[in-house]
Structure formats: C-alpha cells, structure tokens
Amino acid sequence: MYYFIPAWYGSERIWHNTTMPWYWSKDMIEFDETIHQIRVFHEAGVDRKLVLPHYCPQLRYYLHRQDLLETDYLSTFDHIQGVSPHQEMVPIQIEDLEWPAHTSFTYTPFQIVAFCRGQEIASIDLGIDGNILSVRRVKDKETVYVQYLDDRGFISSVIYYKEGSPFFQDYLTPEGEWVLRELLTDASHMVFVNEAFQKQFKRETYPDMGEVVAEKMKASLGDLVPDQDRLVIAAHPANLPFVQQVGLGVSKVLSFYGQRQPLSQEDSSLHFSLKEVDLVLTDSEKTKQALLGLAPSLASKVHRLTSFDSRLRLGSSQERKESKIFFYLDEKNLPSQSVLQKVFEILGKNPLFEVVFAIYNASDEAVATLDHQLEDLARERGIASIGVQVDSQELGENHLLEDAPLFEKKQDRYRVRNFFNENDIIKELEQTRLIVDISEEPNLYTQIAGISAGIPQINRTQTEYVDHLRNGYVLEEMEEELEKAMDYFLRDLKPWNESLIYSVEKIQEYTGQRLIAKWEGWMKN
C-alpha cells in the first residue's frame, strides 16, 4: 500500500485548510504533484491512501474537483472528532440550520444574508461549488461566532469572538459535542481537551495544535507495515517531522514541488529528512541541483519527475480553423509595451489568429489597467475586442449574462480573461493551439496544463517541460523572435503534430505502470 501525506495546508493557520468563499480565493491553483501521483496510482490500480494531518471540513469537494473522490484517506481530525470513515455525505440546505422564527434570507452577489425582524443576524458564505462553507452569526452588527460546516452535513467547528476578535475554536463531533478547544489569542494558542474525551488523548492540555497533530500522526504512521507499505511525503516544513515518526522497514519518499519547501543549508530538519528517506523526487532540474548542492552524497537517490494534469484532453484544438493563442500574463510583471505592440502587429497580419490574454486571480485594478492598455493598442491596429471576461459566478445571482456589457456574442480577435480556478483554465485550453508565457519564470501550472493537453509553448526560459523545437520554442530575442516562433507552430501543421506526439511520449513516460516501475527500481537501488 502506498500512503501519501500531501501539503494542502492553510496560509494563515498551518493546520487549517478551511476553503475560501468563491469570491475571495487567494490560492486559485490547487494542483500539485501529490494529485498527479495519486491519479497515476489510481489509474494503474495500485492500492493507495491519503494521510491528512490538517483540518479540512470541505475535503470531499476538494477531492471531487481533483478527480480523487474515489481515493481512501485517513484524516487526523476525523479521528479527533469521532467522525466515522463511513460517514455519508448528507446535502444540507440553509433551512436545515437553526434559525429564529420570522427569519428571512436575502441573496446578494456575494453572500446570503439572514434577517430577523429587520435586523441582520447572520451571513452565509458559499464555496465555488455552491456548497455552504460557514455561517457568521451577528448581534448588534458584531460577530458573535462563526460556524464551519463539514461537507458531509454537520457543523464541524465554531470560532467564538470576544471584543471583535477570534477568542477560541471548538472542534465538534457530528452530534455537536466539543472535543478540543483551541485558544486563538495573540498570547496563547493552547489546546484544551474535553474531560468527556480525555481517554483519546495523552494529555489534558497542549501548547498548540501542532502538538496534538504530532501525537495523532505518530500513532497513525506507527501502523504502517514494514517491508510492505510505502510512504510518500510532500516536502513542506510542516511535513518533515513525520519522516522521523515512521518505523524501520517502511520505504519513504520525499517529493519536492515548486518552491513549497525552502532549501537552506541551516535547515537541520531538511538535512535529516534527506538522509532518512529512500527516494527523493523533484519536479525540476533546478530543484534537483539545489538539493545536490546541499547534500552531494545523495546523488543516487535524487530523481526528477514531471507532473501532468490528466483532466486535460489532447489535441482538440484541431477542430477549429481559427488559431487561439493563450497568452499568460503575470500581474506583478506585465510585458513591455513593445512586446504587446508586437502581438497586435502579428494579429493584424493573421486574420485567423486570436489571443486570450490570461491573468490569474488578479486585482480589479490590474485587470482594468491591462484592458485599457490593450484597447489603445488594438485601436491603433483596428482590432476588435470583447474587453474583460469574468466568470458568471462573479456577477452574482441577481445579474444575467445578457445584461452584462462585458459578455458580447460577436467573434473577437482578442480578449482579457481573469481566471479564478483551474477548471476554467482547463476549459479555455480545450480549443487552444499555442501557449505563450514570456515571464522570466514560466507559470508552473500553465506549463503542466500545456504539456498535458499537448499544446506547444513559447517561453523565454528553458524548463524541463519545454524542449526547443520539439514541443515548444525558447526565445533568445524577445520581440524579434516572437513572430517566428508563432509562425513555426501555427503556419504549418507538421511541427504542431510533432509537438503533440512528443508530448504524448513524455506523458507516457511519467504516467501509469512506467512511472511506478521507475519508483520501484529507484527504491531498490
């Protein structure tokens, strides 16, 4: 059995991954190498299970979005809160929650607000799937407490407020009894155990939630069977201590992805973990070389593996006569005016080219600035645009797409699109012929999505996802080569088809039984 410890942690409270409301998503890219690995093992029919240290009451919706709902899991907080592994999901409606008589509900573009006799008593936040995330209870315009719902149909925890700030959080059983009480003040994050559940814990109090998690994870990892089970740990500062909690004879894999785990010569926990594990995986040559710089003696067990997102379909853009170009833009480092001028010059020469300027989770100000800049350039070239396209969710229930001037029905040569989740990126790429990302450091998920869909990519920096003139084009001179690179893949079908075949070969090398055979072989050596 393969066990996977992911790094799906919260940004503010490390052991909490409480899903953000759909209108306030800070981290829109959820995909990582753990998701890729589990999908590969699932498709190959290999037994696998997630081990989750963190609190995640909306886990099932997350797994569903990533096509992982059929994967079994061991949840530390389910164990703490007495939730059965066989707990069924029961759809819960707003009316199922407790409300005083004469409560009415108003649907705003962002929240559902509850009123009683003209006074606001609560606001309800929803997830991107329309599921209820939390209920903020209000009295005299002050927050009294916030209830967090488990996606299986019960209140999972409650944060109580004092003088406008969070005071403590109770973690509940499905029946509503509190098991743990965590202080949330600046002075203390102590955790108290309810006397009724004391037998399940070694201590009556803990200095912080990390100590509770460590105790429970040690017990879970102690059940792994030597010489049979394998543990794959996503490299993250919160996960490194788990390496030491695994018994002898259990093979351990440490997996690096992006910049999630800082690489420092002074990090003793990282050094110990690298020596303790049997196999180290990285998603890039850059990370591999950095690790070998920290510990040159580990060369035989450090290997690079490319991740793919299997939700994308290969080669469907051939169905269109137009060539759609997905031009990724980094909000913090937009292209120069001369580069954008070059793009519109190319559009002017090629009537069947169209460009989607893609920006991820950007501020309204950044999108407006970009849109005005592009409008001026397009006007000079006489090229029509649709302006900024947003998702229907952003308009709210009280707005119709037909009423929004941003949603015109005509065919347009370019548009700006602000993406807020992976699924919308995947849909956009279904009909895309070419990806352009000329950022100094190409966006990791865009590269993964591109090769997964067999779409050639133009970059200014060489990476392991793109090989020059095979499945992409690496620019040496920005404006001078951009048109040449576009023409290479869009003028002649042969290079585009060869790029697709090359991507398929790469995907086959790093998926299915071939990938698992690589792992097994590396761990034996």
C-alpha positions as CSV (number, residue, x, y, z in Angstrom):
1,M,0.0,0.0,0.0
2,Y,1.2,3.5,-0.9
3,Y,0.4,6.2,1.7
4,F,0.6,9.9,0.7
5,I,0.9,12.8,3.0
6,P,0.1,16.0,0.9
7,A,1.0,19.6,1.7
8,W,-2.5,21.1,1.5
9,Y,-2.1,23.5,4.4
10,G,-3.6,26.8,5.2
11,S,-1.6,30.0,4.6
12,E,-2.5,31.7,7.9
13,R,-3.1,28.8,10.2
14,I,-0.9,25.9,9.1
15,W,-3.1,23.0,10.3
16,H,-6.2,24.5,8.8
17,N,-7.4,24.4,5.3
18,T,-10.8,26.0,5.6
19,T,-12.0,26.7,2.0
20,M,-12.2,30.3,1.0
21,P,-15.6,31.6,-0.3
22,W,-15.8,31.7,-4.1
23,Y,-15.4,35.5,-4.2
24,W,-12.3,35.5,-2.1
25,S,-10.0,32.8,-3.4
26,K,-6.4,33.6,-2.5
27,D,-4.7,30.5,-4.0
28,M,-6.6,29.5,-7.1
29,I,-4.2,26.8,-8.3
30,E,-4.8,23.7,-6.2
31,F,-3.0,21.2,-8.4
32,D,0.3,19.7,-7.2
33,E,2.5,16.6,-7.6
34,T,0.6,14.6,-5.0
35,I,-2.6,15.0,-7.0
36,H,-0.7,13.8,-10.1
37,Q,0.8,10.9,-8.3
38,I,-2.4,9.6,-6.8
39,R,-4.2,9.8,-10.1
40,V,-1.4,7.7,-11.7
41,F,-1.6,5.1,-9.0
42,H,-5.4,5.1,-9.2
43,E,-5.4,4.5,-13.0
44,A,-2.8,1.8,-12.6
45,G,-5.0,0.0,-10.0
46,V,-2.3,0.3,-7.2
47,D,-3.6,0.5,-3.6
48,R,-3.1,4.0,-2.2
49,K,-4.4,6.1,0.6
50,L,-4.1,9.7,1.7
51,V,-2.9,10.6,5.2
52,L,-4.2,14.0,6.2
53,P,-2.7,15.8,9.2
54,H,-4.7,19.0,8.7
55,Y,-8.3,20.2,9.4
56,C,-10.2,20.3,6.2
57,P,-14.0,20.2,6.6
58,Q,-14.6,20.6,2.9
59,L,-12.3,17.8,1.9
60,R,-14.8,15.8,-0.3
61,Y,-15.5,18.8,-2.5
62,Y,-11.7,19.4,-2.9
63,L,-11.2,15.7,-3.8
64,H,-14.1,15.9,-6.3
65,R,-12.6,18.9,-8.1
66,Q,-9.3,17.0,-8.5
67,D,-10.9,13.7,-9.6
68,L,-9.7,12.0,-6.4
69,L,-13.0,11.3,-4.7
70,E,-12.6,7.5,-5.0
71,T,-9.3,7.7,-3.0
72,D,-9.5,6.5,0.6
73,Y,-8.0,8.7,3.3
74,L,-7.0,8.7,6.9
75,S,-7.9,12.1,8.5
76,T,-6.3,13.1,11.7
77,F,-9.2,15.5,12.6
78,D,-11.9,12.9,11.7
79,H,-10.2,10.7,14.2
80,I,-10.1,13.5,16.8
81,Q,-13.7,14.5,16.2
82,G,-15.1,11.0,16.2
83,V,-16.2,11.0,12.5
84,S,-16.7,7.5,11.1
85,P,-14.8,6.6,8.0
86,H,-18.1,5.5,6.6
87,Q,-19.9,8.8,7.3
88,E,-22.1,9.6,4.4
89,M,-22.5,13.0,2.7
90,V,-25.9,14.4,3.5
91,P,-26.8,17.5,1.5
92,I,-27.5,20.4,3.8
93,Q,-29.7,23.4,3.0
94,I,-29.8,26.8,4.6
95,E,-33.2,26.0,6.1
96,D,-31.7,22.9,7.8
97,L,-29.7,25.1,10.2
98,E,-31.1,26.6,13.3
99,W,-32.9,30.0,12.8
100,P,-35.3,32.0,15.0
101,A,-38.9,32.4,13.9
102,H,-39.6,35.0,11.2
103,T,-36.1,34.7,9.6
104,S,-35.8,35.8,6.0
105,F,-32.9,35.4,3.5
106,T,-31.6,37.9,1.0
107,Y,-29.3,36.8,-1.8
108,T,-26.6,39.2,-2.6
109,P,-24.0,38.9,-5.4
110,F,-21.5,37.5,-2.8
111,Q,-23.3,36.1,0.3
112,I,-26.7,35.1,1.6
113,V,-27.7,37.3,4.5
114,A,-30.2,36.3,7.1
115,F,-32.5,38.9,8.7
116,C,-34.9,38.7,11.7
117,R,-37.4,41.5,12.3
118,G,-35.4,43.8,10.1
119,Q,-32.0,43.1,11.8
120,E,-29.1,41.2,10.2
121,I,-28.5,38.1,12.3
122,A,-26.1,36.1,10.0
123,S,-24.2,35.9,6.7
124,I,-23.6,32.7,4.9
125,D,-20.6,32.0,2.7
126,L,-20.6,29.5,-0.2
127,G,-17.8,27.7,-2.0
128,I,-17.2,27.6,-5.7
129,D,-19.4,24.5,-6.0
130,G,-22.3,26.4,-4.3
131,N,-21.9,24.4,-1.0
132,I,-22.3,26.1,2.4
133,L,-18.9,26.8,3.9
134,S,-19.7,28.9,7.0
135,V,-22.3,30.9,8.9
136,R,-21.3,34.1,10.6
137,R,-23.7,34.8,13.4
138,V,-24.2,38.5,14.2
139,K,-25.7,40.5,17.1
140,D,-25.9,44.3,17.0
141,K,-23.6,44.3,14.0
142,E,-20.9,42.5,15.9
143,T,-19.7,38.9,15.1
144,V,-20.6,36.5,17.9
145,Y,-19.4,33.3,16.4
146,V,-18.7,31.6,13.1
147,Q,-19.9,28.0,12.3
148,Y,-17.8,26.0,9.8
149,L,-19.7,23.2,8.1
150,D,-18.4,19.8,7.1
151,D,-19.4,18.9,3.6
152,R,-20.9,15.7,4.9
153,G,-23.7,17.6,6.5
154,F,-22.9,18.8,10.1
155,I,-21.3,21.7,11.9
156,S,-17.6,20.8,12.3
157,S,-16.3,23.6,14.4
158,V,-17.2,27.0,15.8
159,I,-15.0,30.1,16.3
160,Y,-16.2,32.3,19.2
161,Y,-15.4,36.0,19.2
162,K,-14.6,38.4,22.0
163,E,-14.5,42.2,21.5
164,G,-14.4,41.8,17.7
165,S,-11.6,39.2,17.5
166,P,-11.5,35.4,17.5
167,F,-11.2,34.1,21.0
168,F,-11.3,30.3,20.8
169,Q,-12.3,27.5,18.4
170,D,-14.3,24.4,19.4
171,Y,-13.9,21.2,17.3
172,L,-17.1,19.2,17.4
173,T,-18.3,15.7,17.0
174,P,-21.1,15.2,14.4
175,E,-23.5,15.3,17.3
176,G,-22.3,18.7,18.4
177,E,-20.1,18.0,21.5
178,W,-16.8,19.8,21.6
179,V,-13.7,17.6,21.8
180,L,-10.9,20.2,21.6
181,R,-10.9,23.9,22.4
182,E,-8.1,25.9,20.8
183,L,-7.3,29.4,22.1
184,L,-6.8,32.0,19.3
185,T,-5.5,35.0,21.1
186,D,-2.1,36.7,20.5
187,A,-1.0,35.5,23.9
188,S,-1.8,31.8,23.6
189,H,-2.8,29.0,21.2
190,M,-3.2,26.4,24.0
191,V,-5.5,23.5,23.3
192,F,-7.8,22.0,25.9
193,V,-9.3,18.5,25.9
194,N,-12.9,18.0,26.9
195,E,-12.9,15.7,30.0
196,A,-15.5,13.5,28.3
197,F,-13.0,12.6,25.6
198,Q,-9.8,12.6,27.7
199,K,-9.2,8.8,27.2
200,Q,-8.4,9.5,23.5
201,F,-5.5,11.8,24.3
202,K,-2.3,11.5,26.3
203,R,-2.5,15.0,27.8
204,E,-5.2,17.3,29.2
205,T,-3.7,20.4,27.5
206,Y,-1.3,21.0,24.7
207,P,0.8,24.2,24.0
208,D,-0.6,24.3,20.4
209,M,-2.4,22.3,17.8
210,G,0.8,21.1,16.2
211,E,1.5,19.0,19.3
212,V,-2.0,17.4,19.0
213,V,-1.4,16.6,15.3
214,A,2.1,15.2,16.1
215,E,0.7,12.8,18.7
216,K,-2.1,11.5,16.4
217,M,0.1,11.3,13.3
218,K,2.7,9.3,15.2
219,A,0.0,6.7,16.1
220,S,-1.3,6.6,12.5
221,L,2.2,6.2,10.9
222,G,3.1,3.6,13.5
223,D,0.5,1.3,12.0
224,L,2.3,1.1,8.6
225,V,3.6,-2.4,7.9
226,P,7.4,-2.8,7.4
227,D,8.5,-4.3,4.0
228,Q,5.0,-3.8,2.6
229,D,3.9,-0.2,2.9
230,R,5.5,2.9,1.3
231,L,5.1,6.5,2.5
232,V,5.2,9.4,0.1
233,I,5.7,12.7,1.9
234,A,5.2,16.1,0.1
235,A,8.2,18.2,1.1
236,H,6.9,21.0,3.3
237,P,8.2,22.4,6.7
238,A,5.1,21.0,8.5
239,N,5.7,17.5,7.0
240,L,9.4,17.0,7.6
241,P,8.9,15.9,11.2
242,F,6.7,13.0,10.0
243,V,9.8,11.4,8.4
244,Q,11.1,10.6,11.9
245,Q,7.8,9.1,13.0
246,V,7.9,6.1,10.6
247,G,9.1,2.8,11.8
248,L,12.0,0.8,10.3
249,G,11.3,-1.2,7.2
250,V,8.8,1.3,5.7
251,S,10.2,2.8,2.5
252,K,9.9,6.6,2.5
253,V,9.8,9.0,-0.5
254,L,10.2,12.8,-0.2
255,S,8.7,14.8,-3.0
256,F,9.5,18.4,-3.9
257,Y,7.3,20.7,-6.0
258,G,7.7,24.3,-6.9
259,Q,9.0,26.5,-4.1
260,R,6.9,24.9,-1.4
261,Q,9.9,23.7,0.7
262,P,12.6,26.3,1.3
263,L,16.1,24.9,0.7
264,S,18.6,26.1,3.3
265,Q,22.0,24.8,4.4
266,E,20.9,25.7,8.0
267,D,17.7,23.6,8.0
268,S,18.7,20.6,10.1
269,S,15.2,19.0,9.7
270,L,15.6,19.1,6.0
271,H,19.1,17.6,6.1
272,F,17.9,14.8,8.4
273,S,14.9,14.0,6.2
274,L,17.0,13.9,3.0
275,K,19.3,11.3,4.6
276,E,16.5,9.3,6.2
277,V,14.3,8.7,3.1
278,D,14.9,6.1,0.4
279,L,14.0,8.2,-2.6
280,V,13.8,12.0,-3.3
281,L,11.7,13.3,-6.2
282,T,11.8,16.8,-7.7
283,D,9.7,18.4,-10.3
284,S,12.5,20.4,-11.8
285,E,16.2,20.1,-12.7
286,K,16.8,23.4,-10.8
287,T,15.5,21.9,-7.5
288,K,17.4,18.7,-8.1
289,Q,20.7,20.6,-8.5
290,A,19.9,22.7,-5.4
291,L,19.4,19.6,-3.3
292,L,22.6,18.0,-4.6
293,G,24.3,21.3,-3.6
294,L,23.0,20.8,-0.1
295,A,23.9,17.1,0.1
296,P,26.1,15.8,-2.8
297,S,26.3,12.3,-1.3
298,L,22.6,11.8,-2.1
299,A,23.0,11.8,-5.9
300,S,22.0,8.2,-6.3
301,K,18.5,8.7,-4.8
302,V,17.5,12.2,-6.1
303,H,15.5,11.9,-9.3
304,R,13.4,14.4,-11.4
305,L,9.8,13.6,-12.3
306,T,7.5,15.7,-14.5
307,S,3.9,16.2,-13.3
308,F,0.8,16.1,-15.6
309,D,-2.8,17.0,-15.1
310,S,-4.9,14.2,-16.6
311,R,-8.1,16.3,-16.7
312,L,-6.9,17.9,-20.0
313,R,-7.7,16.4,-23.4
314,L,-5.0,16.1,-26.1
315,G,-5.2,17.9,-29.4
316,S,-8.9,19.1,-29.5
317,S,-7.9,22.5,-31.0
318,Q,-7.6,20.9,-34.4
319,E,-11.4,21.1,-34.6
320,R,-11.2,24.9,-35.2
321,K,-10.0,26.8,-38.2
322,E,-9.0,29.7,-36.0
323,S,-5.8,29.5,-34.1
324,K,-6.4,30.5,-30.5
325,I,-3.3,31.7,-28.6
326,F,-3.3,31.6,-24.7
327,F,-1.0,34.4,-23.7
328,Y,-0.2,34.2,-20.0
329,L,0.4,37.4,-18.1
330,D,1.9,37.8,-14.7
331,E,0.1,40.6,-12.8
332,K,3.3,41.6,-11.0
333,N,5.4,41.7,-14.1
334,L,3.4,42.6,-17.2
335,P,5.1,42.5,-20.7
336,S,6.6,45.7,-22.0
337,Q,4.6,48.0,-24.4
338,S,6.9,46.9,-27.3
339,V,6.0,43.2,-26.7
340,L,2.3,43.9,-26.7
341,Q,2.6,46.0,-29.8
342,K,4.3,43.1,-31.5
343,V,1.4,40.8,-30.5
344,F,-1.1,43.2,-32.1
345,E,1.1,43.5,-35.2
346,I,1.1,39.7,-35.5
347,L,-2.7,39.7,-35.1
348,G,-3.1,42.4,-37.8
349,K,-1.2,40.2,-40.3
350,N,-3.0,37.0,-39.4
351,P,-6.9,37.2,-39.6
352,L,-7.3,33.7,-38.2
353,F,-5.2,34.3,-35.1
354,E,-7.0,35.3,-31.9
355,V,-5.5,35.9,-28.5
356,V,-6.7,35.2,-24.9
357,F,-4.7,37.4,-22.6
358,A,-4.8,35.2,-19.4
359,I,-4.2,36.6,-16.0
360,Y,-4.7,34.6,-12.8
361,N,-6.6,35.8,-9.7
362,A,-5.7,39.4,-10.5
363,S,-7.0,42.5,-8.7
364,D,-9.6,44.6,-10.4
365,E,-7.1,47.5,-10.8
366,A,-4.6,45.3,-12.6
367,V,-7.2,44.0,-15.0
368,A,-8.6,47.4,-15.7
369,T,-5.1,48.8,-16.4
370,L,-4.2,46.0,-18.7
371,D,-7.5,46.2,-20.5
372,H,-7.1,50.0,-21.2
373,Q,-3.6,49.4,-22.4
374,L,-4.7,46.7,-24.8
375,E,-7.6,48.8,-26.0
376,D,-5.3,51.6,-27.0
377,L,-3.0,49.2,-28.9
378,A,-5.9,47.4,-30.6
379,R,-7.5,50.7,-31.7
380,E,-4.3,51.6,-33.4
381,R,-4.4,48.3,-35.4
382,G,-8.2,48.3,-35.9
383,I,-8.7,45.1,-34.0
384,A,-11.9,44.4,-32.1
385,S,-12.0,43.1,-28.6
386,I,-14.5,41.8,-26.1
387,G,-12.9,43.6,-23.1
388,V,-12.6,41.7,-19.8
389,Q,-14.3,38.4,-19.4
390,V,-15.3,37.2,-15.9
391,D,-17.0,34.1,-14.7
392,S,-20.8,34.1,-14.2
393,Q,-20.2,33.5,-10.5
394,E,-18.6,36.9,-10.2
395,L,-21.7,38.6,-11.3
396,G,-23.9,37.1,-8.6
397,E,-27.3,35.5,-8.8
398,N,-29.1,38.9,-9.4
399,H,-27.3,39.5,-12.7
400,L,-27.8,37.8,-16.1
401,L,-25.0,37.4,-18.6
402,E,-27.2,39.0,-21.3
403,D,-27.4,42.2,-19.1
404,A,-23.6,42.5,-18.7
405,P,-21.9,44.6,-21.4
406,L,-18.7,42.5,-21.0
407,F,-20.4,39.5,-22.5
408,E,-21.0,40.3,-26.2
409,K,-21.8,37.5,-28.6
410,K,-19.6,38.5,-31.5
411,Q,-16.4,36.8,-32.5
412,D,-13.4,38.8,-31.4
413,R,-9.7,38.9,-32.1
414,Y,-8.6,39.2,-28.5
415,R,-9.9,39.3,-25.0
416,V,-8.6,39.6,-21.5
417,R,-9.7,36.9,-19.1
418,N,-9.1,36.8,-15.4
419,F,-9.1,33.2,-14.2
420,F,-10.0,32.2,-10.7
421,N,-9.8,28.4,-10.7
422,E,-8.2,25.5,-12.6
423,N,-11.4,24.2,-14.2
424,D,-11.8,27.4,-16.2
425,I,-8.2,27.3,-17.4
426,I,-8.8,23.7,-18.5
427,K,-11.9,24.7,-20.4
428,E,-10.1,27.6,-22.1
429,L,-7.2,25.3,-23.2
430,E,-9.5,22.8,-24.8
431,Q,-9.6,24.9,-28.0
432,T,-6.1,26.5,-27.7
433,R,-3.4,26.0,-30.4
434,L,-0.5,27.7,-28.7
435,I,0.6,28.9,-25.2
436,V,2.8,32.0,-24.8
437,D,4.4,32.7,-21.4
438,I,7.4,35.1,-21.6
439,S,7.7,35.6,-17.9
440,E,11.2,35.3,-16.5
441,E,10.0,32.2,-14.6
442,P,7.1,30.5,-16.5
443,N,4.0,29.8,-14.6
444,L,4.3,26.2,-13.3
445,Y,0.6,25.2,-13.7
446,T,0.4,26.7,-17.2
447,Q,3.3,24.6,-18.2
448,I,1.9,21.5,-16.7
449,A,-1.5,22.1,-18.3
450,G,0.1,22.9,-21.7
451,I,2.1,19.7,-21.9
452,S,-0.8,17.7,-20.5
453,A,-3.0,19.0,-23.4
454,G,-0.3,18.6,-26.0
455,I,-0.2,22.3,-26.7
456,P,3.2,23.8,-27.8
457,Q,4.5,26.6,-25.7
458,I,6.6,29.7,-26.3
459,N,8.9,30.7,-23.4
460,R,11.9,32.9,-22.8
461,T,13.4,30.5,-20.2
462,Q,14.3,26.8,-20.7
463,T,12.5,24.4,-18.4
464,E,12.0,20.6,-18.2
465,Y,8.5,21.0,-19.6
466,V,9.5,22.5,-22.9
467,D,12.2,21.3,-25.4
468,H,13.1,23.8,-28.1
469,L,11.5,23.0,-31.5
470,R,10.1,19.7,-30.1
471,N,7.1,20.8,-28.0
472,G,7.9,24.5,-27.8
473,Y,10.1,27.4,-28.7
474,V,12.6,29.1,-26.3
475,L,13.1,32.7,-27.3
476,E,16.6,34.2,-27.4
477,E,15.4,37.6,-28.7
478,M,12.0,38.7,-27.4
479,E,10.2,40.8,-30.0
480,E,12.5,39.7,-32.9
481,E,11.7,36.0,-32.5
482,L,8.1,36.1,-31.2
483,E,6.5,36.2,-34.7
484,K,8.9,33.5,-36.0
485,A,8.0,31.2,-33.0
486,M,4.3,31.7,-33.6
487,D,4.6,31.0,-37.3
488,Y,6.6,27.9,-36.6
489,F,3.7,26.2,-34.8
490,L,0.7,27.9,-36.4
491,R,1.6,28.2,-40.1
492,D,2.5,24.6,-40.7
493,L,0.6,21.7,-39.2
494,K,3.6,19.3,-39.2
495,P,5.5,21.0,-36.3
496,W,2.3,21.2,-34.3
497,N,1.5,17.5,-34.8
498,E,5.1,16.6,-34.0
499,S,4.8,18.6,-30.8
500,L,1.6,16.7,-29.9
501,I,3.3,13.3,-30.5
502,Y,6.3,14.4,-28.4
503,S,4.0,15.5,-25.5
504,V,2.2,12.2,-25.7
505,E,5.5,10.3,-25.4
506,K,6.5,12.4,-22.4
507,I,3.2,11.8,-20.7
508,Q,3.5,8.1,-21.2
509,E,7.0,8.1,-19.7
510,Y,5.8,9.7,-16.5
511,T,2.4,8.0,-16.0
512,G,0.9,4.6,-15.5
513,Q,3.0,1.4,-14.9
514,R,6.1,3.0,-16.4
515,L,6.2,5.6,-13.6
516,I,5.5,3.1,-10.9
517,A,8.3,0.9,-12.3
518,K,10.7,3.8,-12.1
519,W,9.8,4.4,-8.4
520,E,10.2,0.8,-7.5
521,G,13.5,0.5,-9.3
522,W,14.9,3.6,-7.7
523,M,13.9,2.5,-4.2
524,K,15.7,-0.9,-4.7
525,N,19.0,0.7,-5.7
